[in-house]
Amino acid sequence: MSSNVTNGNDGATKTHGNTTYYTGAAKEKVGTVLGNERMQAEGKVEKLQGESEYNAAQFKGQTQGVKDNVKGHAKDAIGGITGNQQMQAEGKLDKTSGQAQQKANQY
């Protein structure tokens, strides 16, 4: 959990997931040091929530990247067949954008 890339879908972001995770980890550690089992348990729950949000954002980003990549391939192919250079260029842009989105959200 090191990337802070956001995906803009449903409020789930890698950044917020990371923040929640590390806040929970700190709370868990402080709870352990102080012998406060409740604080320790709350920290564990926050860590799990952060990890879940991070993974959800990562999955959504991967999915969007695949969608854009497929759409780009289709536009590029149709533009090439019909001689529509603008559609072909848009397809290449969509493919590049989709591939970048997929790379940014690799597991």
C-alpha positions as CSV (number, residue, x, y, z in Angstrom):
1,M,0.0,0.0,0.0
2,S,2.3,2.7,-1.2
3,S,0.7,4.4,-4.1
4,N,-1.6,7.4,-3.5
5,V,-3.4,7.3,-6.9
6,T,-7.1,8.1,-6.7
7,N,-9.7,6.7,-9.0
8,G,-12.6,9.1,-8.5
9,N,-15.2,6.4,-8.2
10,D,-17.7,6.2,-5.3
11,G,-15.3,8.1,-2.9
12,A,-13.0,5.1,-2.5
13,T,-9.4,6.2,-3.0
14,K,-6.0,4.7,-2.4
15,T,-5.0,7.9,-0.5
16,H,-7.9,7.7,1.9
17,G,-7.4,3.9,2.3
18,N,-3.7,4.4,3.1
19,T,-4.5,7.1,5.6
20,T,-7.1,5.0,7.4
21,Y,-4.8,2.0,7.4
22,Y,-1.8,3.8,8.9
23,T,-4.0,5.7,11.4
24,G,-5.3,2.4,12.5
25,A,-1.8,0.9,12.7
26,A,-0.7,3.8,14.9
27,K,-3.8,3.4,17.1
28,E,-3.2,-0.3,17.4
29,K,0.4,0.2,18.4
30,V,-0.4,2.9,21.0
31,G,-3.1,0.6,22.4
32,T,-0.6,-2.2,22.7
33,V,2.0,0.1,24.4
34,L,-0.6,1.4,26.9
35,G,-2.2,-2.0,27.4
36,N,-5.5,-0.5,26.2
37,E,-7.3,-3.5,24.5
38,R,-10.2,-1.3,23.2
39,M,-7.8,1.1,21.5
40,Q,-5.9,-1.8,20.1
41,A,-9.0,-3.4,18.7
42,E,-10.2,-0.1,17.2
43,G,-6.9,0.2,15.5
44,K,-7.2,-3.3,14.0
45,V,-10.6,-2.4,12.6
46,E,-9.4,0.8,11.1
47,K,-6.5,-1.0,9.4
48,L,-8.9,-3.5,7.9
49,Q,-11.2,-0.7,6.7
50,G,-8.3,1.1,5.2
51,E,-7.0,-2.0,3.4
52,S,-10.5,-2.7,2.1
53,E,-10.9,0.8,0.7
54,Y,-7.5,0.7,-0.9
55,N,-8.2,-2.6,-2.5
56,A,-11.6,-1.4,-3.7
57,A,-10.1,1.7,-5.3
58,Q,-7.3,-0.4,-6.9
59,F,-9.9,-2.8,-8.4
60,K,-12.0,0.0,-9.7
61,G,-9.0,1.6,-11.3
62,Q,-8.0,-1.6,-13.0
63,T,-11.5,-2.1,-14.3
64,Q,-11.6,1.4,-15.7
65,G,-8.3,0.9,-17.3
66,V,-9.4,-2.3,-19.0
67,K,-12.6,-0.6,-20.2
68,D,-10.6,2.4,-21.7
69,N,-8.1,0.1,-23.3
70,V,-10.7,-2.1,-25.0
71,K,-12.6,1.1,-26.1
72,G,-9.4,2.5,-27.5
73,H,-8.6,-0.7,-29.5
74,A,-12.1,-0.6,-31.0
75,K,-11.9,3.1,-31.9
76,D,-8.5,2.7,-33.4
77,A,-9.6,-0.3,-35.5
78,I,-12.8,1.3,-36.7
79,G,-11.0,4.5,-37.5
80,G,-8.4,2.6,-39.5
81,I,-11.0,0.7,-41.4
82,T,-13.1,3.8,-42.2
83,G,-10.2,6.1,-42.8
84,N,-11.3,8.3,-39.9
85,Q,-8.0,9.7,-38.6
86,Q,-9.6,11.5,-35.7
87,M,-11.3,8.4,-34.4
88,Q,-8.1,6.5,-34.8
89,A,-6.2,9.1,-32.8
90,E,-8.9,9.1,-30.1
91,G,-8.5,5.3,-30.0
92,K,-4.8,5.5,-29.5
93,L,-5.3,8.1,-26.7
94,D,-7.9,5.9,-25.0
95,K,-5.6,2.8,-25.2
96,T,-2.7,4.8,-23.7
97,S,-4.9,6.2,-21.0
98,G,-6.3,2.7,-20.2
99,Q,-2.9,1.1,-20.1
100,A,-1.6,3.8,-17.7
101,Q,-4.6,3.4,-15.5
102,Q,-4.1,-0.4,-15.4
103,K,-0.4,0.1,-14.6
104,A,-1.1,2.5,-11.8
105,N,-3.5,0.0,-10.2
106,Q,-1.5,-3.2,-10.5
107,Y,-1.8,-5.6,-7.6
